[in-house]
């Protein structure tokens, strides 16, 4: 289980997931396998477009989905100091089962909202590690509610707080990248 330096968001999320539901959802990408390298086109060295993502096994009772993409190895995997957030997307309708490649450059699904990444911009900001091979976690959360409007400056911490007590299941896909 990942932890945030000085944060504690992992404890918040882990405490609300219902036992037995975590493995029911699956998150995949046609661009990379779990644990495999993320293609350059999805990074700052390429087109910086979000990878295609698809999912299945969303539990009944899901009213919205949230997607967080983060890097727990920033700035240096040998001495990580923080978790860098690359994409915050929430209130994805449960009928949506995929995001196309470059989805962050296209309109988000109707009803979905984007928060700010750690580059202080909405949308996807791909891998751009200053040193070493970093891990990038794409985590999808199934929620039993539609989150309130969090505003244009919403960050991951705001989405985490709003999700507390509402997570039905989650799925994670991890890719790596080194410059």
Buried (B, 14 or more C-beta within 10 A) or exposed (E): EBEBEEBEBBEBBEEBBEEEBBEBBBBBBEBBEEEEBBBBBBBBEEBBBBBBBBBEEBBEEBBBBBBBBBBBBBBEBEEBEBBBBBBBBBBBBBEBEBBEBBBBEEEBBEEBBBBBBBEEEBBBBBBBBEBBEBBBBBBBBBBBBBBEEBEEEBBBBBBBEBBEEBBBBBBBBBBBBEB
